[in-house]
């Protein structure tokens, strides 16, 4: 199974879905002269670099109308997941060819999503001589690894909920950031498809280990009830998808073995979370948890925050058997 992340596709899907929200978050000045109801994404533009013999594709090109006018301009947005030499020259090449092809002003933007390096990215391309400046081409830059996720916690914006997952995050804060991304997401009350797009983006870039999962659940438990319930709905849907993926893998590796592997992973996680909250539990209780089916595991994840004592857990398990 191929686990390579298609970074460019993920970012393009996110930004094309929430294009105006992206502009509002990072370039609010553009909103002052952009007509938000007159945005058309152009077909993928393919350019051939004749000097290098390589084909490049611009990520996103939108034709946008000036507010209150009949004229248009282009916004070219490039998502870059790695640091590449002479990228600034490539941006100028895109600009020149877009301008030549469409005869429209072009507003160039780059979003850098790589983790390293953290030094400030170049944002211009120049050609000059001792006695003459021939060219100074500038473009806007959103460099995520230089942005502090805390600055975006209270932004009423779905792009903020997603991109906090790729900002500058200390290793100890990964679980906290994931929880806060989802908390912000549930407050936005988006439709199911858009919720899934953003939650999937967050889960892709903040894939937690076992100890971080426990910290993540603890962070969720501090949220107010409506936010806590909303986040739990998202995480239980992840659990079900994970089990379904285990089932799909089982079709290749042996159906029963694949499903049982997925179930075992989720059962172990629930046991660890319960022990973290309630302390040690009886071996018989742990054994009962380790036999729960898919549906009951989801219910256990949702009920976990209601348990104050081991007796609460025991009563809940007994109710399942009733």
C-alpha positions as a printed Julia matrix, in Angstrom:
322×3 Matrix{Float64}:
   0.0     0.0     0.0
   1.42    3.43   -0.97
   1.64    5.77    2.06
   3.41    8.66    0.29
   1.61   11.93    0.99
   0.67   13.97   -2.06
   1.36   17.34   -0.41
   0.61   19.43   -3.48
  -2.79   17.78   -4.01
  -3.78   18.21   -0.36
  -2.9    21.89   -0.33
  -4.48   22.56   -3.7
  -7.72   20.89   -2.61
  -7.79   22.82    0.66
  -7.09   26.23   -0.87
  -9.35   25.82   -3.91
 -12.21   24.82   -1.58
 -11.57   27.72    0.81
  -9.98   30.21   -1.58
 -11.64   33.38   -0.27
 -11.02   32.27    3.32
  -7.32   31.75    2.51
  -7.09   35.26    1.09
  -8.97   36.7     4.09
  -6.6    35.0     6.52
  -3.27   35.93    4.99
  -3.94   38.82    2.58
  -6.94   40.81    3.86
  -5.86   43.79    1.76
  -6.83   41.89   -1.41
 -10.38   41.42   -0.11
 -10.83   45.18   -0.3
 -10.59   45.14   -4.11
 -11.62   41.56   -4.98
 -15.16   40.57   -5.99
 -15.67   37.32   -3.99
 -18.54   36.11   -6.17
 -16.57   36.4    -9.41
 -13.77   33.84   -9.07
 -13.02   31.3   -11.77
 -10.28   28.69  -11.5
  -8.49   28.23  -14.79
  -7.55   24.88  -16.27
  -4.16   23.65  -15.18
  -1.51   25.62  -17.02
   1.38   23.53  -18.31
   4.64   25.28  -19.14
   7.77   23.79  -20.63
  11.12   25.13  -19.53
  13.03   24.94  -22.83
  16.39   25.58  -21.19
  16.07   22.69  -18.73
  13.84   20.42  -20.77
  11.48   19.95  -17.81
   7.73   20.33  -17.58
   6.22   22.31  -14.72
   2.61   22.84  -13.77
   1.36   25.87  -11.91
  -0.67   24.81   -8.88
  -3.61   27.18   -8.85
  -4.59   30.07  -11.1
  -7.79   32.0   -10.41
  -9.3    34.72  -12.58
 -10.76   37.33  -10.26
 -12.78   40.47  -10.94
 -11.84   43.82   -9.46
 -14.62   44.94   -7.14
 -16.93   47.46   -8.76
 -15.15   47.17  -12.12
 -15.47   45.14  -15.3
 -11.75   44.33  -15.4
 -10.02   41.18  -14.09
  -6.72   40.0   -12.67
  -5.14   36.61  -11.94
  -4.07   35.19   -8.61
  -1.37   32.57   -9.09
  -0.86   30.45   -5.97
   1.96   27.95   -5.78
   2.12   25.33   -2.99
   5.71   24.28   -2.35
   6.45   21.32   -0.06
  10.25   21.37   -0.45
  12.97   24.0    -0.58
  14.36   24.18   -4.11
  17.22   26.22   -5.55
  16.26   29.03   -7.94
  12.59   28.67   -7.11
  12.32   32.46   -7.31
  13.33   32.3   -10.98
  10.65   29.7   -11.63
   8.04   31.98  -10.05
   9.09   34.76  -12.38
   8.82   32.39  -15.36
   5.26   31.5   -14.34
   4.42   35.17  -13.95
   5.82   36.11  -17.34
   4.05   33.31  -19.19
   0.72   33.87  -17.44
   0.92   37.58  -18.16
   1.81   36.91  -21.78
  -0.95   34.34  -22.27
  -3.82   36.21  -20.62
  -2.68   39.85  -20.82
  -3.93   40.38  -17.26
  -2.21   41.58  -14.08
  -0.91   38.63  -12.03
  -0.78   38.54   -8.23
   1.77   35.81   -7.27
   1.62   33.94   -3.95
   3.66   31.0    -2.62
   2.77   28.88    0.39
   5.82   27.03    1.7
   4.81   23.97    3.75
   8.16   22.27    4.33
   9.49   21.74    7.87
  13.11   22.59    7.06
  14.86   24.96    6.59
  13.29   27.55    8.88
  15.25   30.51    7.58
  13.18   33.14    5.83
  12.42   32.17    2.23
  13.39   34.38   -0.69
  10.45   36.38   -2.02
  11.85   38.16   -5.06
  13.82   37.64   -8.25
  16.2    40.34   -9.45
  18.34   41.06  -12.46
  20.63   44.03  -12.06
  23.95   45.48  -13.1
  26.21   47.93  -11.3
  24.6    50.77  -13.26
  21.12   49.41  -14.0
  18.36   47.49  -12.24
  16.71   45.58  -15.07
  14.16   43.64  -13.04
  12.81   43.32   -9.51
  10.0    40.77   -9.36
   8.29   40.33   -5.97
   5.83   37.72   -4.78
   3.93   37.12   -1.56
   5.06   34.3     0.75
   3.25   32.3     3.41
   5.99   30.31    5.14
   4.19   28.03    7.57
   7.21   26.89    9.56
   7.82   30.5    10.65
   4.24   31.06   11.87
   3.21   30.46   15.48
   0.09   28.29   15.68
  -1.05   30.11   18.82
  -1.58   33.28   16.8
  -4.34   31.51   14.84
  -6.25   29.85   17.71
  -9.09   32.35   17.7
  -9.37   32.92   13.96
 -12.9    32.22   12.74
 -11.5    30.67    9.59
 -11.43   27.06    8.29
  -8.02   27.57    6.66
  -6.57   28.44   10.06
  -8.08   25.24   11.5
  -6.23   23.24    8.84
  -2.92   25.04    8.47
  -2.13   25.25   12.19
  -1.19   21.59   11.73
   1.75   22.63    9.52
   2.97   25.68   11.45
   5.87   25.94   13.86
   5.03   23.37   16.56
   7.23   22.16   19.4
   7.28   18.36   19.68
   5.63   18.53   23.11
   2.69   20.5    21.66
   1.71   18.19   18.79
  -1.24   16.62   20.62
  -2.42   19.99   21.92
  -2.31   21.55   18.47
  -4.26   18.7    16.91
  -6.96   19.05   19.56
  -7.09   22.81   19.1
  -7.33   22.48   15.29
 -10.39   20.27   15.72
 -11.88   22.49   18.42
 -11.71   25.45   16.05
 -13.13   23.32   13.26
 -16.25   22.27   15.18
 -17.03   25.9    16.05
 -17.25   26.76   12.33
 -20.27   24.49   11.71
 -19.32   23.52    8.16
 -21.07   20.9     6.07
 -19.93   17.28    6.43
 -17.79   17.22    3.27
 -15.81   20.33    4.24
 -15.45   19.13    7.81
 -13.98   15.89    6.51
 -11.58   17.74    4.2
 -10.12   19.79    7.03
 -10.12   17.03    9.66
  -8.4    14.7     7.18
  -5.79   17.37    6.47
  -5.11   17.78   10.19
  -4.93   14.03   10.79
  -2.49   13.61    7.9
   0.0    16.16    9.21
  -0.44   15.47   12.95
  -0.38   11.68   13.0
   0.15   11.01   16.72
   1.94    8.15   18.43
   0.39    6.23   21.34
   1.53    8.55   24.14
   0.49   11.61   22.12
  -2.94   10.05   21.57
  -3.41    9.96   25.34
  -2.37   13.61   25.64
  -4.76   14.41   22.77
  -7.68   12.8    24.62
  -6.78   14.66   27.81
  -6.74   17.97   25.95
 -10.18   17.25   24.49
 -11.52   16.57   28.0
 -10.81   20.21   28.95
 -13.11   21.6    26.23
 -16.61   22.83   26.96
 -19.25   20.17   26.34
 -20.46   21.11   22.8
 -16.88   21.39   21.51
 -15.88   18.18   23.27
 -18.76   16.28   21.7
 -18.02   17.69   18.25
 -14.36   16.7    18.41
 -15.26   13.23   19.66
 -17.57   12.76   16.67
 -14.63   13.52   14.39
 -12.26   11.17   16.21
 -14.76    8.3    16.3
 -15.21    8.68   12.55
 -11.4     8.39   12.24
 -11.56    5.22   14.34
 -14.16    3.7    12.05
 -12.17    4.66    8.94
  -9.05    3.13   10.51
 -10.9    -0.1    11.15
 -12.29   -0.09    7.62
  -8.76    0.41    6.25
  -7.62   -2.54    8.34
 -10.43   -4.52    6.78
  -9.38   -3.47    3.27
  -5.8    -4.49    3.97
  -7.17   -7.76    5.24
  -8.57   -8.49    1.8
  -4.98   -8.65    0.6
  -3.38  -10.23    3.67
  -6.19  -12.4     4.99
  -9.58  -10.91    5.84
  -9.93  -12.08    9.4
  -6.35  -11.29   10.38
  -6.53   -7.77    8.92
  -9.75   -6.9    10.75
  -8.51   -8.32   14.05
  -5.31   -6.27   13.77
  -7.31   -3.08   13.43
  -9.59   -4.0    16.32
  -6.65   -4.87   18.57
  -5.02   -1.51   17.94
  -8.18    0.41   18.9
  -8.86   -1.8    21.93
  -5.33   -1.18   23.25
  -5.79    2.56   22.8
  -9.07    2.55   24.75
  -7.48    0.54   27.59
  -4.56    3.0    27.81
  -6.92    5.98   27.9
  -9.03    4.41   30.64
  -5.98    3.58   32.77
  -4.68    7.11   32.3
  -7.96    8.53   33.61
  -9.02    5.98   36.24
  -5.76    4.3    37.21
  -5.21    0.53   37.22
  -8.23   -1.6    36.4
  -9.05   -5.21   37.18
  -7.74   -7.82   34.76
 -11.29   -9.07   34.16
 -12.45   -5.57   33.18
  -9.51   -5.14   30.81
 -10.32   -8.52   29.26
 -13.9    -7.44   28.66
 -12.71   -4.27   26.9
 -10.4    -6.33   24.73
 -13.41   -8.24   23.38
 -15.51   -5.21   22.38
 -16.7    -5.07   18.79
 -16.34   -2.1    16.42
 -19.55   -0.34   17.44
 -18.92   -0.77   21.18
 -15.36    0.54   20.81
 -16.77    3.73   19.29
 -19.24    4.03   22.15
 -16.44    3.47   24.68
 -14.45    6.32   23.15
 -17.45    8.64   23.48
 -18.34    7.46   27.02
 -14.78    7.74   28.34
 -15.17   11.34   29.48
 -18.23   10.41   31.57
 -16.31    7.89   33.68
 -15.22    9.23   37.07
 -14.6     5.91   38.81
 -13.91    2.29   37.91
 -17.45    1.59   39.08
 -18.79    3.87   36.31
 -16.81    1.85   33.79
 -18.06   -1.44   35.23
 -21.67   -0.28   35.12
 -21.23    0.81   31.51
 -19.82   -2.58   30.53
 -22.61   -4.37   32.38
 -25.16   -2.28   30.49
 -23.68   -3.56   27.22
 -24.32   -7.13   28.33
 -27.86   -6.46   29.52
